[in-house]
Amino acid sequence: MPSESANSANVVVIGGGVIGSSIAMHLAQMGAGKVILLEKEHLASGATGRSGAMIREHYLHPTLVKMAQESSQVFHNFDEIIGGDVRFIQTGRIILLPDGDVAAGRANVAMNRELGVNIQTLTPAEIVRLVPQMSTDGVALGLYEPNSGYADSVATTHAFARQAEARGATILTGCRATGFKVVGGRLAGVETESGIIETDAAVVAAGPWTNWLAAPLGEFLPITPLRVQMVHLRRPPALESFTPTVIDQTNGAYFRLNAGFYTLMGGEAPEDMGEVVNPDAYGLNAEHDTIIRYWQRARLRFPDFAATTPQGGYGSLYDMTPDGNPILDRAQSVDGLFWAAGFSGHGFKLSPVIGRMMADLVIHGDSMGHELKGFRAARFSDSLARGDSLAPEHPYQARSHP
């Protein structure tokens, strides 16, 4: 371990989003020694602060289901388990499937239920009884998860960070990591704009910025920074009682309750997921054409949205991998360096368990309770590792992530 000084640490975590903050807290909680969290701007300033922050347990692979169950339990009881108010609101969640996904939907519900997820199928008539304002044109089956909801992504990040500090970690904001000091193939320090922090262990949780740090080492992770857009709709009186989260896989839209009588709407159709950007320079506001396109989709599913008042929106970032699952792994070129990135739009809901898994990997050399082999970077290039991937047995059509 490096000598104890103001410019040294046992572990450095790079990235002050919800993933990095969770990792830092779990490292400090598990006795990793002196932990420093570096964030180039302020906490939750990247993709985390612009997250839809939805919580669910329904996934298409048993490993992900079990991880989501553990994380969901934390979000439902955050103050007791972690400490702090993350403003979790239980809304329930309905996935709308077209005819081509009915068989996959039923198979995935059976697998989820077997693992203990509270989820059921709904006929179109049952969906309308639950949400009477909804048109079910084009909907063949619904999947209903009543325990789902959403939280406040900024509050969650700060809650993890406060608990990390309470356990002895140091949070440094406005401090950009610029590279690594490597001696004999082993990590010796993290280079920052303010100087070198001596350490022999570091976790990069920098989302779309990860390859800024990986590429100079000769590693290029298959992570693509994508810009996605979210739109705010002021619900008219006829929709004020509409509160469940709805994932409409028939037209690539999702709807989530937002403060007061607002709905936050996003898109996951192919045309919504193709804008590759520089994460340091991308459009922060939703574009007029996108607002109109999303509004048209909203009216198809909820005719009363014709009387809504669109109130702008914003751009966010996905750090997409080819299979829509994260990379949780050791670096191949530098001993002591770890990657936790590529969350592809579903990292927030897994953040409590990801923090624990990565802390386990750093401290113990492996994750306790959930296997890491399906998250190795080698799954994209090594034919032997591909068999460990988390490819779903029953995928849904045109789904951007599992």
C-alpha positions as CSV (number, residue, x, y, z in Angstrom):
1,M,0.0,0.0,0.0
2,P,1.2,3.6,-0.6
3,S,2.5,5.7,2.3
4,E,-0.2,7.4,4.3
5,S,-0.4,11.1,3.2
6,A,-2.8,13.7,2.0
7,N,-1.9,12.6,-1.6
8,S,-2.4,8.9,-1.1
9,A,-5.2,6.4,-0.7
10,N,-5.8,2.7,-0.5
11,V,-8.5,2.9,-3.2
12,V,-9.5,5.8,-5.5
13,V,-12.9,5.8,-7.2
14,I,-13.2,7.9,-10.3
15,G,-16.6,9.2,-11.1
16,G,-19.1,10.9,-8.7
17,G,-22.3,9.5,-10.1
18,V,-24.6,7.1,-8.3
19,I,-22.4,4.1,-9.2
20,G,-19.1,5.7,-8.1
21,S,-20.7,7.0,-4.9
22,S,-22.1,3.6,-4.1
23,I,-18.8,1.9,-4.7
24,A,-17.0,4.4,-2.5
25,M,-19.5,3.9,0.3
26,H,-19.3,0.1,0.2
27,L,-15.5,0.2,0.1
28,A,-15.4,2.4,3.2
29,Q,-18.0,0.3,4.9
30,M,-16.1,-2.9,4.2
31,G,-12.8,-1.7,5.6
32,A,-10.9,-0.9,2.4
33,G,-8.8,1.7,4.2
34,K,-8.5,5.3,3.0
35,V,-11.0,5.8,0.1
36,I,-11.0,8.9,-2.1
37,L,-13.8,9.6,-4.6
38,L,-12.9,11.9,-7.5
39,E,-15.5,13.8,-9.5
40,K,-14.5,16.3,-12.2
41,E,-17.5,18.5,-11.7
42,H,-20.1,18.0,-8.9
43,L,-21.8,14.9,-7.6
44,A,-24.4,13.5,-10.0
45,S,-23.4,16.1,-12.7
46,G,-23.3,13.5,-15.5
47,A,-25.8,10.9,-16.6
48,T,-26.9,10.2,-13.1
49,G,-28.5,13.7,-12.6
50,R,-30.4,13.2,-15.8
51,S,-31.6,9.6,-15.1
52,G,-35.2,8.5,-15.2
53,A,-34.2,6.7,-11.9
54,M,-36.8,3.9,-12.3
55,I,-36.7,0.9,-9.9
56,R,-37.8,-2.6,-11.1
57,E,-37.0,-6.2,-10.6
58,H,-38.2,-7.6,-13.9
59,Y,-35.2,-8.6,-16.0
60,L,-34.6,-11.2,-18.7
61,H,-31.7,-13.1,-17.1
62,P,-31.7,-14.7,-13.7
63,T,-28.4,-13.0,-12.6
64,L,-29.9,-9.6,-13.4
65,V,-33.2,-10.5,-11.7
66,K,-31.4,-11.4,-8.5
67,M,-29.3,-8.2,-8.6
68,A,-32.3,-6.1,-9.2
69,Q,-34.2,-7.8,-6.3
70,E,-31.4,-6.9,-3.9
71,S,-31.2,-3.3,-5.1
72,S,-35.0,-2.9,-5.0
73,Q,-35.0,-4.1,-1.4
74,V,-32.5,-1.3,-0.6
75,F,-34.5,1.4,-2.4
76,H,-37.7,0.3,-0.5
77,N,-35.8,0.6,2.8
78,F,-33.0,3.0,2.0
79,D,-33.0,4.9,5.2
80,E,-32.8,1.8,7.4
81,I,-30.3,-0.1,5.2
82,I,-28.0,2.8,4.0
83,G,-29.2,6.0,5.6
84,G,-30.9,9.0,4.0
85,D,-34.1,9.9,2.1
86,V,-33.9,9.0,-1.6
87,R,-37.6,10.0,-2.2
88,F,-38.6,6.6,-3.4
89,I,-42.2,6.5,-4.7
90,Q,-43.9,3.2,-5.5
91,T,-46.0,3.6,-8.6
92,G,-46.2,0.1,-10.1
93,R,-45.0,-0.6,-13.6
94,I,-46.7,-1.9,-16.7
95,I,-44.9,-3.2,-19.8
96,L,-47.0,-3.2,-22.9
97,L,-46.0,-5.9,-25.4
98,P,-47.0,-6.4,-29.0
99,D,-48.2,-9.7,-30.4
100,G,-44.6,-10.8,-31.4
101,D,-43.4,-10.6,-27.7
102,V,-46.2,-12.4,-26.0
103,A,-44.4,-15.8,-25.8
104,A,-41.3,-14.1,-24.5
105,G,-43.3,-12.1,-22.0
106,R,-45.0,-15.1,-20.6
107,A,-41.7,-17.0,-20.3
108,N,-39.9,-14.1,-18.6
109,V,-42.8,-13.6,-16.2
110,A,-42.6,-17.3,-15.3
111,M,-38.8,-17.1,-14.7
112,N,-39.2,-13.9,-12.6
113,R,-42.0,-15.3,-10.5
114,E,-40.0,-18.4,-9.9
115,L,-37.2,-16.2,-8.5
116,G,-39.7,-14.4,-6.2
117,V,-40.5,-11.2,-8.2
118,N,-44.0,-9.9,-7.7
119,I,-45.1,-9.7,-11.4
120,Q,-48.1,-10.9,-13.4
121,T,-49.5,-10.8,-16.9
122,L,-52.5,-8.7,-17.8
123,T,-54.9,-8.9,-20.7
124,P,-55.7,-5.6,-22.5
125,A,-59.0,-5.5,-20.7
126,E,-57.2,-5.9,-17.3
127,I,-54.8,-3.1,-18.3
128,V,-57.7,-0.7,-19.0
129,R,-59.2,-1.6,-15.6
130,L,-56.0,-0.6,-14.0
131,V,-55.4,2.5,-16.2
132,P,-58.8,3.5,-17.7
133,Q,-57.3,6.4,-19.7
134,M,-55.1,4.0,-21.7
135,S,-55.8,2.9,-25.3
136,T,-54.6,-0.6,-25.8
137,D,-54.5,-0.5,-29.6
138,G,-51.6,-2.7,-30.7
139,V,-51.1,-4.2,-27.2
140,A,-51.3,-8.0,-26.9
141,L,-50.1,-8.5,-23.3
142,G,-49.2,-6.4,-20.3
143,L,-46.7,-7.3,-17.6
144,Y,-47.5,-5.7,-14.2
145,E,-45.0,-5.2,-11.4
146,P,-46.8,-3.5,-8.6
147,N,-43.7,-3.0,-6.4
148,S,-41.8,-0.9,-8.9
149,G,-41.4,2.9,-8.7
150,Y,-38.7,5.6,-9.0
151,A,-36.4,7.5,-6.7
152,D,-34.5,10.8,-6.8
153,S,-31.2,10.2,-8.6
154,V,-29.4,13.2,-7.2
155,A,-30.6,12.5,-3.6
156,T,-29.5,8.9,-3.9
157,T,-26.0,9.9,-5.1
158,H,-25.6,12.4,-2.2
159,A,-26.9,9.8,0.3
160,F,-24.3,7.3,-0.8
161,A,-21.6,10.0,-0.7
162,R,-22.6,11.2,2.8
163,Q,-22.5,7.7,4.1
164,A,-19.1,7.2,2.5
165,E,-17.8,10.3,4.3
166,A,-19.3,9.1,7.6
167,R,-17.3,6.0,7.2
168,G,-14.0,7.9,6.5
169,A,-14.0,8.4,2.7
170,T,-12.9,11.7,1.2
171,I,-15.0,13.2,-1.6
172,L,-13.1,15.5,-4.0
173,T,-15.3,17.4,-6.5
174,G,-14.0,19.7,-9.2
175,C,-11.0,17.3,-9.5
176,R,-10.6,15.6,-12.9
177,A,-8.7,12.3,-13.2
178,T,-6.4,12.6,-16.2
179,G,-4.5,9.3,-16.3
180,F,-2.6,6.8,-14.3
181,K,0.9,6.3,-13.0
182,V,1.9,2.7,-13.8
183,V,5.1,1.0,-12.6
184,G,6.0,-2.5,-13.8
185,G,2.5,-3.2,-15.0
186,R,1.0,-2.2,-11.6
187,L,-1.0,0.8,-10.7
188,A,1.0,3.3,-8.6
189,G,-1.2,6.4,-8.7
190,V,-4.0,8.3,-10.2
191,E,-3.0,11.5,-12.1
192,T,-5.4,14.4,-11.6
193,E,-5.4,18.1,-12.5
194,S,-4.2,18.8,-9.0
195,G,-1.4,16.3,-8.9
196,I,-0.9,12.5,-8.4
197,I,-2.7,10.5,-5.7
198,E,-0.6,7.6,-4.8
199,T,-2.6,4.3,-4.7
200,D,-2.3,0.7,-5.8
201,A,-6.1,0.3,-6.5
202,A,-8.6,2.4,-8.5
203,V,-12.1,1.9,-9.8
204,V,-13.2,3.8,-12.9
205,A,-16.9,4.5,-12.7
206,A,-16.8,7.3,-15.3
207,G,-19.7,6.2,-17.5
208,P,-19.4,7.7,-21.1
209,W,-16.0,9.1,-20.2
210,T,-14.4,5.8,-19.4
211,N,-12.5,5.4,-22.6
212,W,-10.8,8.8,-22.0
213,L,-8.9,6.9,-19.3
214,A,-8.8,3.4,-20.8
215,A,-7.6,4.2,-24.3
216,P,-4.1,5.6,-23.3
217,L,-3.5,2.3,-21.6
218,G,-4.2,0.4,-24.8
219,E,-7.6,-0.7,-23.7
220,F,-10.7,0.4,-25.5
221,L,-13.9,-0.8,-24.0
222,P,-16.9,-1.2,-26.3
223,I,-18.8,1.7,-24.8
224,T,-20.6,4.1,-27.0
225,P,-21.7,7.5,-25.6
226,L,-25.3,8.0,-26.8
227,R,-27.5,11.1,-26.3
228,V,-31.1,10.3,-25.5
229,Q,-33.8,12.8,-24.8
230,M,-36.5,13.2,-22.2
231,V,-39.7,15.3,-22.4
232,H,-41.9,16.9,-19.7
233,L,-45.6,16.7,-20.2
234,R,-48.1,18.6,-17.9
235,R,-50.9,16.1,-17.6
236,P,-54.4,17.5,-18.2
237,P,-57.1,16.9,-15.6
238,A,-58.3,13.7,-17.3
239,L,-54.8,12.2,-16.7
240,E,-54.1,13.5,-13.2
241,S,-54.9,10.1,-11.7
242,F,-52.5,8.3,-14.1
243,T,-49.6,7.4,-11.9
244,P,-48.1,3.9,-12.9
245,T,-44.9,3.8,-14.9
246,V,-45.7,2.5,-18.4
247,I,-43.1,1.0,-20.7
248,D,-44.7,0.9,-24.1
249,Q,-42.7,-1.5,-26.2
250,T,-45.2,-1.2,-29.1
251,N,-44.0,2.2,-30.0
252,G,-40.7,2.7,-28.1
253,A,-41.9,5.0,-25.3
254,Y,-42.0,5.1,-21.6
255,F,-44.0,7.3,-19.2
256,R,-43.0,8.0,-15.6
257,L,-44.8,10.1,-12.9
258,N,-42.9,13.3,-12.3
259,A,-43.3,15.9,-9.5
260,G,-46.9,17.0,-9.1
261,F,-49.1,16.5,-12.2
262,Y,-46.2,16.0,-14.6
263,T,-45.2,13.0,-16.7
264,L,-41.6,12.4,-17.7
265,M,-41.5,10.7,-21.1
266,G,-38.6,9.0,-22.9
267,G,-38.1,7.1,-26.2
268,E,-36.4,3.9,-27.0
269,A,-37.3,3.4,-30.6
270,P,-34.3,2.8,-32.9
271,E,-34.5,6.5,-34.1
272,D,-34.1,7.6,-30.5
273,M,-31.0,5.7,-29.8
274,G,-28.6,6.5,-32.6
275,E,-27.0,9.8,-31.7
276,V,-23.3,9.2,-30.8
277,V,-21.9,12.2,-29.0
278,N,-18.9,13.7,-27.2
279,P,-20.0,13.5,-23.6
280,D,-18.2,16.8,-22.9
281,A,-20.2,18.6,-25.6
282,Y,-23.8,17.4,-26.3
283,G,-27.2,19.0,-26.5
284,L,-28.5,19.5,-23.0
285,N,-32.1,20.5,-24.1
286,A,-34.6,18.4,-26.0
287,E,-35.2,19.4,-29.5
288,H,-38.5,20.7,-30.9
289,D,-38.9,17.8,-33.3
290,T,-38.3,15.3,-30.6
291,I,-40.9,16.9,-28.3
292,I,-43.4,16.7,-31.1
293,R,-42.5,13.1,-32.0
294,Y,-42.8,12.0,-28.4
295,W,-46.1,13.9,-27.9
296,Q,-47.5,12.1,-30.9
297,R,-46.6,8.7,-29.4
298,A,-48.1,9.8,-26.1
299,R,-51.4,10.6,-27.7
300,L,-51.5,7.2,-29.4
301,R,-51.4,5.5,-26.1
302,F,-53.2,8.1,-24.0
303,P,-55.6,10.1,-26.2
304,D,-56.1,12.6,-23.4
305,F,-52.5,13.7,-23.9
306,A,-53.8,15.6,-26.9
307,A,-54.7,18.3,-24.3
308,T,-51.4,18.3,-22.6
309,T,-48.9,21.2,-22.4
310,P,-45.4,20.0,-23.4
311,Q,-42.9,21.9,-21.2
312,G,-39.6,21.2,-22.8
313,G,-37.2,18.5,-21.9
314,Y,-33.5,17.6,-21.7
315,G,-30.7,15.5,-23.2
316,S,-29.1,12.7,-21.2
317,L,-26.4,10.1,-21.8
318,Y,-26.3,6.4,-22.1
319,D,-22.9,4.6,-21.9
320,M,-24.1,1.7,-24.2
321,T,-22.4,-1.6,-24.6
322,P,-23.2,-4.0,-27.5
323,D,-25.3,-6.2,-25.3
324,G,-26.8,-3.5,-23.1
325,N,-25.1,-4.8,-19.9
326,P,-22.3,-3.2,-17.9
327,I,-18.6,-4.1,-17.7
328,L,-17.6,-5.0,-14.2
329,D,-14.0,-6.2,-14.5
330,R,-10.3,-5.8,-13.8
331,A,-8.2,-3.9,-16.4
332,Q,-6.2,-6.3,-18.6
333,S,-3.1,-4.0,-18.9
334,V,-2.7,-2.7,-15.3
335,D,-2.9,-4.7,-12.1
336,G,-4.9,-2.9,-9.5
337,L,-7.2,-1.1,-11.9
338,F,-10.9,-1.9,-12.3
339,W,-13.8,-0.9,-14.6
340,A,-17.4,-0.3,-13.6
341,A,-19.0,1.2,-16.7
342,G,-21.3,0.7,-19.7
343,F,-24.6,0.6,-17.8
344,S,-26.6,1.3,-20.9
345,G,-29.4,3.2,-19.2
346,H,-30.1,0.8,-16.4
347,G,-27.4,1.4,-13.9
348,F,-29.3,3.5,-11.4
349,K,-31.7,0.8,-10.4
350,L,-28.7,-1.6,-9.8
351,S,-26.5,0.9,-8.0
352,P,-26.8,-0.5,-4.5
353,V,-25.7,-4.0,-5.5
354,I,-23.1,-2.8,-8.0
355,G,-21.4,-0.9,-5.2
356,R,-21.2,-4.0,-3.1
357,M,-20.0,-6.2,-5.9
358,M,-17.2,-3.9,-7.0
359,A,-16.1,-3.4,-3.4
360,D,-16.0,-7.2,-3.1
361,L,-13.9,-7.4,-6.3
362,V,-11.4,-4.9,-5.1
363,I,-11.0,-6.2,-1.5
364,H,-11.6,-9.9,-1.9
365,G,-10.8,-10.5,-5.6
366,D,-14.3,-11.7,-6.5
367,S,-18.0,-10.7,-5.9
368,M,-19.8,-12.4,-3.0
369,G,-23.4,-13.5,-3.9
370,H,-23.5,-12.5,-7.6
371,E,-21.2,-13.9,-10.3
372,L,-19.1,-11.4,-12.2
373,K,-18.2,-13.6,-15.1
374,G,-21.1,-12.4,-17.3
375,F,-19.9,-8.8,-16.9
376,R,-16.3,-9.4,-18.1
377,A,-15.1,-7.2,-21.0
378,A,-13.7,-10.3,-22.7
379,R,-17.3,-11.4,-23.5
380,F,-17.1,-9.1,-26.5
381,S,-13.9,-10.5,-28.0
382,D,-13.1,-13.9,-26.5
383,S,-15.0,-16.8,-27.9
384,L,-14.5,-18.7,-24.7
385,A,-16.0,-15.9,-22.6
386,R,-19.1,-15.4,-24.8
387,G,-20.6,-18.4,-23.2
388,D,-20.7,-16.5,-19.9
389,S,-22.7,-13.6,-21.3
390,L,-26.0,-12.6,-19.9
391,A,-27.9,-13.0,-23.2
392,P,-31.6,-13.5,-22.5
393,E,-33.2,-16.7,-23.4
394,H,-36.4,-14.9,-24.4
395,P,-35.5,-11.4,-25.6
396,Y,-38.0,-8.7,-26.5
397,Q,-38.1,-7.1,-30.0
398,A,-36.0,-3.9,-30.5
399,R,-35.3,-3.6,-26.7
400,S,-32.3,-1.3,-26.1
401,H,-31.3,-3.0,-22.9
402,P,-32.3,-6.2,-21.0
